[in-house]
Amino acid sequence: MTRFFGIEVIMVMGITDIDDKIIKRANEPEGFCEFWRSAVCRDHERQYVQHVGQFLEGAEHHLAAMSAPWKALSGPSLSPTGKLTLCVGMSISPVALARIYEEDFKQDMAALKVLPPTVYMRVTDNIPQIISFIKTIISSGQAYATSQGNVYFDVKSWGNRYGVLTAINPDTQDEAVDSDKRHGKDFALWKAAKTQELSWNSPWGKGRPGWHIECSTISSAVFGKQLDIHTGGIDLAFPHHENEIAQCEVYHQCEQWGNYFLHSGHLHVKGSKEKMSKSLKNYITIKDFLKKCSSDQFRMFCLRGRYSSAVEFSEESMEDAKNLLQSVSSFIRDANAYIKGELVCDPVREDILWERLANTKVTVKAAFADDFDTSRAVAAIMDLIHHGNRQLKAVTKCFLNRMLDLLEALLCMEALFPI
């Protein structure tokens, strides 16, 4: 958007570092092992003993300030071989575990050459703001606290304004309510703390934020009552984004909080109707992927499809992407050779080539303006390369320089990948 349209982009990425899944994982032995491998075992094995005392002391001091610090049935000990052994019963703070996932994610994005957001914002760094946000919604009459210490958004009180994104009707038959909610569609703004669960003090007792309220609070802290573009996977349209809209429009008392929602399609493994996900164990890590393919090849794979459509990942689709990128690279190599005077040229109609270049630039920009239609942009570029290759030995250096500039722009479109 910045490169093609001259728009200054301020992108905020919210990091959910506390939720049900993280809490569950942190209390499992596997969660502690992930933390241990990342925090300690990145060093060479001979450095384990040297650093472990300092590491444990620092971690215990840091986590002691939290409501649910890490705990162990027995402490670390040294085996007869001098290696560190850990009791299987150990667990780690959810926040500490979330930091590991966060850093791994950032490293993967950097390896893919994806531009970082303008700012990262964590849920646990914004608890006071979230509590204040909830209090305002309660004061407006669209939320209620229960005797159990939970706070829910009252969907029916918002009437027909709920469901503007996905056409959900709040008056349709409720599912059975097996909680302290008034209605089945009501959703949690604040969750009362469970035993030994990380929690914060609030006017409604100890607890933690609900899932949707964190994003509303974080985005509002940066953008106020107006958001230009909100991105996320198609599975977040409902209930997550729908609930975000309701919360923000109540809080800001505005008619429209978000102008555009860009929902990306899922990544599927070839032959499967299910999305690629860790829970289904049908995924490939970015680190493993980059052992076989480059970040540029993955970028071309993504550019060939619409961001809003499901994408099928297979060896064949990656091979197609590699071939397209190879065609681009070959043309750039030949063009550079011509510019250096290393190619013999025959006279051609340069006016036709200039016209094609101008038309291609218009087509590419129009494709990007049409809901980021990168597949149409790639097709236009490849058509230009096809004609360029046919007449490469007879074009001018000036034309090739302009053409190379356009290709470089195509290959540097990190901003077209919402996070």
PLY file of the C-alpha trace (Angstrom):
ply
format ascii 1.0
element vertex 419
property float x
property float y
property float z
element edge 418
property int vertex1
property int vertex2
end_header
0.00 0.00 0.00
2.85 2.36 0.74
4.82 1.56 -2.39
1.98 1.54 -4.92
-0.51 3.96 -3.42
1.67 6.23 -1.29
-0.36 5.49 1.86
1.38 5.62 5.21
0.43 2.41 6.98
0.27 2.13 10.76
-0.18 -1.53 11.61
-0.87 -2.82 15.10
-0.55 -6.51 15.92
-2.26 -7.70 19.07
-0.63 -10.61 20.86
-2.91 -12.83 22.92
-0.52 -13.98 25.62
-3.19 -15.28 28.00
-6.15 -17.48 27.11
-7.60 -20.92 27.82
-5.29 -22.78 25.44
-2.12 -21.12 26.73
-3.11 -21.81 30.35
-3.82 -25.45 29.52
-0.54 -25.86 27.64
1.49 -24.20 30.39
0.20 -26.75 32.91
1.19 -29.68 30.71
4.69 -31.24 30.84
5.10 -30.52 27.14
4.61 -26.82 27.79
7.46 -26.68 30.27
9.67 -28.66 27.87
9.00 -26.12 25.12
9.93 -23.32 27.50
13.06 -25.12 28.66
14.28 -25.92 25.16
13.82 -22.35 24.04
15.14 -20.55 27.11
18.06 -22.80 28.00
18.76 -25.46 25.40
19.54 -23.01 22.63
22.96 -22.88 24.26
25.41 -25.69 23.65
24.95 -28.64 25.99
28.19 -27.92 27.84
26.75 -24.59 28.92
23.65 -26.03 30.61
25.07 -26.33 34.11
26.85 -23.00 33.88
23.63 -21.09 33.18
20.93 -23.14 34.89
21.35 -21.69 38.39
21.16 -18.13 37.18
18.28 -19.00 34.84
16.13 -20.67 37.49
16.80 -17.94 40.02
15.83 -15.23 37.55
12.77 -17.08 36.29
11.51 -17.81 39.79
11.99 -14.18 40.82
10.14 -12.92 37.73
7.27 -15.38 37.94
6.79 -15.03 41.68
5.12 -11.69 41.05
2.36 -13.38 39.07
-0.80 -14.90 40.55
0.10 -18.38 39.28
3.90 -18.77 39.34
5.57 -21.82 37.93
5.74 -24.79 40.23
7.60 -28.07 40.45
7.04 -31.36 42.21
10.81 -31.50 42.56
13.54 -29.16 41.43
16.10 -29.62 38.69
18.96 -31.96 39.47
22.13 -33.23 37.83
22.30 -36.82 36.64
25.47 -38.92 37.14
26.51 -37.91 33.61
26.43 -34.25 34.59
23.37 -33.50 32.47
20.41 -31.56 33.80
17.24 -33.55 34.48
13.79 -32.09 35.12
10.80 -33.54 36.91
7.92 -34.28 34.55
5.54 -32.54 36.93
7.00 -29.10 36.32
4.90 -26.35 34.75
5.52 -22.81 33.63
3.70 -19.50 33.75
1.35 -19.04 30.77
2.87 -15.62 30.12
6.41 -17.02 30.02
5.31 -19.75 27.61
3.53 -17.19 25.43
6.77 -15.21 25.13
8.43 -18.27 23.61
5.70 -18.62 20.99
5.85 -14.89 20.32
9.58 -14.89 19.66
9.33 -17.97 17.45
6.61 -16.26 15.43
8.68 -13.11 14.99
11.68 -15.15 13.86
9.55 -17.03 11.33
8.10 -13.81 9.91
11.58 -12.32 9.59
12.76 -15.48 7.80
9.86 -15.07 5.34
10.86 -11.41 4.83
7.49 -10.17 6.08
7.65 -6.61 7.31
6.97 -6.30 11.06
3.99 -4.26 12.29
4.43 -0.71 13.47
3.84 -1.85 17.04
3.20 -5.09 18.93
0.72 -4.90 21.81
0.29 -7.69 24.36
-2.88 -8.37 26.31
-1.06 -8.67 29.63
0.45 -5.20 29.16
-3.00 -3.65 28.80
-5.08 -5.12 31.64
-5.98 -1.74 33.26
-7.12 -0.39 29.88
-9.22 -3.52 29.29
-10.91 -3.19 32.68
-11.71 0.46 31.96
-13.12 -0.50 28.56
-15.42 -3.08 30.17
-16.63 -0.61 32.80
-17.70 1.80 30.04
-19.71 -0.92 28.26
-21.43 -1.83 31.54
-22.26 1.84 32.15
-23.83 2.01 28.69
-26.21 -0.81 29.58
-24.86 -3.36 27.12
-23.02 -5.58 29.60
-23.68 -7.08 33.01
-21.68 -8.62 35.86
-22.80 -11.85 37.53
-22.58 -13.05 41.10
-19.84 -15.47 40.00
-17.52 -12.64 38.98
-18.02 -12.91 35.22
-18.95 -10.03 32.91
-20.91 -10.63 29.70
-21.92 -8.51 26.73
-25.72 -8.46 26.47
-26.22 -9.22 22.78
-30.01 -8.73 22.79
-29.64 -5.26 24.29
-27.74 -4.19 21.16
-30.66 -5.25 18.97
-30.31 -5.32 15.19
-26.97 -3.55 15.35
-25.46 -6.89 16.30
-24.62 -8.96 13.24
-23.66 -6.21 10.78
-20.69 -8.22 9.51
-22.09 -11.74 9.27
-25.88 -11.15 9.36
-26.32 -12.95 12.68
-29.74 -12.24 14.18
-29.62 -11.77 17.97
-33.32 -12.65 18.25
-32.99 -16.13 16.79
-33.49 -19.14 19.05
-30.85 -19.27 21.79
-28.88 -22.39 22.45
-29.24 -23.87 25.92
-27.52 -21.75 28.55
-25.32 -23.80 30.87
-23.65 -20.93 32.69
-24.46 -17.68 34.47
-25.20 -15.91 31.16
-28.63 -14.41 30.57
-28.75 -15.53 26.95
-26.86 -18.11 24.97
-25.33 -15.60 22.53
-23.93 -13.37 25.26
-20.13 -13.48 25.31
-17.56 -12.98 28.05
-15.81 -9.67 28.58
-14.25 -10.75 31.88
-13.76 -14.31 33.17
-13.68 -15.05 36.88
-10.45 -16.69 37.99
-10.25 -20.41 38.51
-8.08 -22.13 41.11
-4.35 -21.51 40.53
-5.09 -19.61 37.33
-3.27 -16.42 36.36
-5.53 -13.50 37.29
-5.76 -9.77 37.93
-7.81 -7.74 40.37
-10.91 -6.04 38.99
-14.15 -4.46 40.27
-15.78 -7.86 39.71
-13.14 -9.89 41.53
-10.02 -11.66 40.36
-10.09 -12.78 36.76
-8.78 -12.23 33.25
-10.07 -10.72 29.99
-12.34 -12.52 27.57
-11.08 -13.20 24.07
-12.81 -10.44 22.09
-12.42 -7.53 24.47
-8.62 -7.51 24.26
-8.58 -6.69 20.54
-11.19 -3.94 20.89
-9.23 -2.30 23.69
-5.84 -2.54 21.99
-7.04 -1.19 18.64
-8.97 1.61 20.31
-5.90 2.63 22.31
-4.07 3.32 19.04
-6.75 4.26 16.52
-9.55 5.63 18.65
-13.10 5.29 17.33
-12.21 4.72 13.67
-10.32 1.78 12.16
-9.57 1.69 8.44
-8.72 -1.99 7.92
-9.04 -5.04 10.18
-7.48 -8.32 9.05
-7.68 -11.93 10.12
-8.59 -15.43 9.00
-12.05 -16.13 7.62
-12.83 -18.21 10.71
-12.56 -15.04 12.83
-15.43 -13.24 11.08
-17.82 -14.80 13.58
-17.84 -14.60 16.46
-14.59 -12.72 17.00
-14.84 -9.78 14.61
-18.60 -9.52 15.03
-18.15 -9.19 18.76
-15.32 -6.70 18.36
-17.59 -4.46 16.29
-20.34 -4.58 18.91
-17.96 -3.77 21.76
-16.28 -0.88 19.97
-19.48 0.71 18.69
-20.91 0.62 22.20
-17.72 1.99 23.74
-17.23 4.78 21.19
-20.95 5.35 20.61
-20.30 5.38 16.86
-22.26 4.14 13.85
-19.35 2.33 12.17
-16.11 1.38 13.86
-14.26 -0.58 11.16
-14.39 0.44 7.51
-13.01 -2.75 5.94
-12.47 -6.32 7.12
-10.01 -8.37 5.06
-10.51 -12.06 5.79
-7.86 -14.41 4.45
-8.68 -17.93 3.30
-7.26 -21.00 4.97
-4.20 -22.91 3.87
-5.12 -26.48 2.99
-2.99 -29.53 2.38
-3.70 -30.98 -1.06
-6.56 -33.45 -0.99
-7.81 -32.31 2.42
-10.85 -30.18 3.16
-9.43 -29.28 6.55
-7.22 -26.26 7.09
-3.57 -26.71 7.99
-3.33 -26.40 11.77
-1.22 -27.58 14.66
-4.18 -29.16 16.44
-4.88 -31.40 13.43
-1.20 -32.33 13.13
-1.30 -31.72 9.36
1.04 -28.78 9.29
4.53 -27.94 8.10
6.56 -25.53 10.19
8.01 -22.47 8.50
11.48 -23.53 9.63
11.09 -26.92 7.93
9.55 -25.34 4.84
12.48 -22.95 4.41
14.87 -25.90 4.34
13.37 -26.86 0.96
12.03 -23.59 -0.44
12.98 -19.93 -0.26
10.93 -17.06 1.12
10.65 -15.60 -2.40
9.23 -18.87 -3.69
6.66 -18.87 -0.91
5.82 -15.26 -1.73
5.16 -16.17 -5.36
3.02 -19.11 -4.19
0.89 -16.66 -2.17
0.74 -14.01 -4.90
-0.75 -16.48 -7.37
-4.00 -16.74 -5.40
-6.49 -14.31 -3.90
-5.84 -13.65 -0.22
-9.55 -14.21 0.48
-9.64 -17.68 -1.08
-8.53 -20.99 0.33
-5.07 -21.98 -0.87
-4.01 -25.57 -1.54
-0.46 -26.37 -0.56
1.31 -29.18 -2.39
4.65 -30.00 -3.95
3.09 -29.32 -7.35
1.85 -25.85 -6.39
5.24 -24.97 -4.96
6.95 -26.26 -8.10
4.70 -24.00 -10.19
5.67 -21.06 -8.03
9.36 -21.94 -8.40
9.03 -22.08 -12.17
7.32 -18.70 -12.34
9.99 -17.16 -10.16
12.67 -18.79 -12.30
11.13 -17.20 -15.39
11.30 -13.80 -13.71
14.88 -14.39 -12.59
15.94 -15.56 -16.04
14.48 -12.48 -17.67
16.18 -10.18 -15.15
19.49 -11.97 -15.76
19.16 -11.66 -19.54
18.05 -8.04 -19.27
21.04 -7.16 -17.13
23.28 -8.92 -19.62
21.81 -6.76 -22.38
22.33 -3.59 -20.38
25.98 -4.54 -19.99
26.25 -4.98 -23.75
26.61 -8.76 -23.56
23.68 -9.55 -25.90
23.54 -9.07 -29.68
20.42 -7.08 -30.65
18.25 -6.86 -33.72
16.04 -3.82 -34.33
12.45 -4.06 -33.03
9.41 -1.82 -32.54
10.31 -0.15 -29.24
7.11 1.92 -29.32
5.11 -1.31 -28.93
7.22 -2.39 -25.96
6.81 0.99 -24.25
3.07 0.74 -24.75
3.00 -2.74 -23.21
5.02 -1.56 -20.23
2.68 1.38 -19.64
-0.41 -0.86 -19.93
1.10 -3.40 -17.55
1.78 -0.79 -14.90
-1.84 0.39 -15.15
-3.12 -3.20 -14.95
-0.97 -4.04 -11.92
-2.06 -0.95 -10.01
-5.71 -1.56 -10.88
-5.40 -5.18 -9.71
-3.98 -4.11 -6.38
-6.77 -1.55 -6.01
-9.35 -4.28 -6.67
-9.23 -5.99 -3.28
-5.53 -6.79 -3.68
-5.98 -9.06 -6.69
-2.38 -10.24 -6.76
-3.14 -13.14 -9.13
-4.19 -10.69 -11.85
-1.10 -8.58 -11.18
1.17 -11.62 -11.50
-0.53 -12.65 -14.75
0.05 -9.17 -16.19
3.71 -9.24 -15.18
4.24 -12.68 -16.69
2.59 -11.57 -19.93
4.96 -8.62 -20.07
7.93 -10.94 -19.49
6.70 -13.23 -22.26
6.71 -10.38 -24.76
9.95 -9.05 -23.32
11.66 -12.39 -23.84
10.48 -12.54 -27.44
12.05 -9.18 -28.22
14.75 -8.94 -25.59
17.59 -8.85 -28.08
16.19 -5.75 -29.71
15.02 -3.49 -26.88
16.66 -0.43 -25.40
18.43 -0.24 -22.06
16.03 2.46 -20.87
13.03 0.19 -21.42
14.69 -2.68 -19.59
15.53 -0.49 -16.62
11.87 0.56 -16.32
10.77 -3.06 -16.63
13.23 -4.18 -13.97
11.87 -1.52 -11.61
8.36 -2.93 -12.02
9.52 -6.50 -11.36
11.43 -5.41 -8.28
8.29 -3.76 -6.93
6.32 -6.97 -7.43
8.88 -9.03 -5.54
8.97 -6.62 -2.59
5.30 -6.66 -1.59
5.60 -7.60 2.07
2.83 -5.16 2.95
0.28 -7.24 1.03
0.44 -10.01 3.64
-1.81 -9.09 6.60
-0.81 -10.67 9.97
0 1
1 2
2 3
3 4
4 5
5 6
6 7
7 8
8 9
9 10
10 11
11 12
12 13
13 14
14 15
15 16
16 17
17 18
18 19
19 20
20 21
21 22
22 23
23 24
24 25
25 26
26 27
27 28
28 29
29 30
30 31
31 32
32 33
33 34
34 35
35 36
36 37
37 38
38 39
39 40
40 41
41 42
42 43
43 44
44 45
45 46
46 47
47 48
48 49
49 50
50 51
51 52
52 53
53 54
54 55
55 56
56 57
57 58
58 59
59 60
60 61
61 62
62 63
63 64
64 65
65 66
66 67
67 68
68 69
69 70
70 71
71 72
72 73
73 74
74 75
75 76
76 77
77 78
78 79
79 80
80 81
81 82
82 83
83 84
84 85
85 86
86 87
87 88
88 89
89 90
90 91
91 92
92 93
93 94
94 95
95 96
96 97
97 98
98 99
99 100
100 101
101 102
102 103
103 104
104 105
105 106
106 107
107 108
108 109
109 110
110 111
111 112
112 113
113 114
114 115
115 116
116 117
117 118
118 119
119 120
120 121
121 122
122 123
123 124
124 125
125 126
126 127
127 128
128 129
129 130
130 131
131 132
132 133
133 134
134 135
135 136
136 137
137 138
138 139
139 140
140 141
141 142
142 143
143 144
144 145
145 146
146 147
147 148
148 149
149 150
150 151
151 152
152 153
153 154
154 155
155 156
156 157
157 158
158 159
159 160
160 161
161 162
162 163
163 164
164 165
165 166
166 167
167 168
168 169
169 170
170 171
171 172
172 173
173 174
174 175
175 176
176 177
177 178
178 179
179 180
180 181
181 182
182 183
183 184
184 185
185 186
186 187
187 188
188 189
189 190
190 191
191 192
192 193
193 194
194 195
195 196
196 197
197 198
198 199
199 200
200 201
201 202
202 203
203 204
204 205
205 206
206 207
207 208
208 209
209 210
210 211
211 212
212 213
213 214
214 215
215 216
216 217
217 218
218 219
219 220
220 221
221 222
222 223
223 224
224 225
225 226
226 227
227 228
228 229
229 230
230 231
231 232
232 233
233 234
234 235
235 236
236 237
237 238
238 239
239 240
240 241
241 242
242 243
243 244
244 245
245 246
246 247
247 248
248 249
249 250
250 251
251 252
252 253
253 254
254 255
255 256
256 257
257 258
258 259
259 260
260 261
261 262
262 263
263 264
264 265
265 266
266 267
267 268
268 269
269 270
270 271
271 272
272 273
273 274
274 275
275 276
276 277
277 278
278 279
279 280
280 281
281 282
282 283
283 284
284 285
285 286
286 287
287 288
288 289
289 290
290 291
291 292
292 293
293 294
294 295
295 296
296 297
297 298
298 299
299 300
300 301
301 302
302 303
303 304
304 305
305 306
306 307
307 308
308 309
309 310
310 311
311 312
312 313
313 314
314 315
315 316
316 317
317 318
318 319
319 320
320 321
321 322
322 323
323 324
324 325
325 326
326 327
327 328
328 329
329 330
330 331
331 332
332 333
333 334
334 335
335 336
336 337
337 338
338 339
339 340
340 341
341 342
342 343
343 344
344 345
345 346
346 347
347 348
348 349
349 350
350 351
351 352
352 353
353 354
354 355
355 356
356 357
357 358
358 359
359 360
360 361
361 362
362 363
363 364
364 365
365 366
366 367
367 368
368 369
369 370
370 371
371 372
372 373
373 374
374 375
375 376
376 377
377 378
378 379
379 380
380 381
381 382
382 383
383 384
384 385
385 386
386 387
387 388
388 389
389 390
390 391
391 392
392 393
393 394
394 395
395 396
396 397
397 398
398 399
399 400
400 401
401 402
402 403
403 404
404 405
405 406
406 407
407 408
408 409
409 410
410 411
411 412
412 413
413 414
414 415
415 416
416 417
417 418
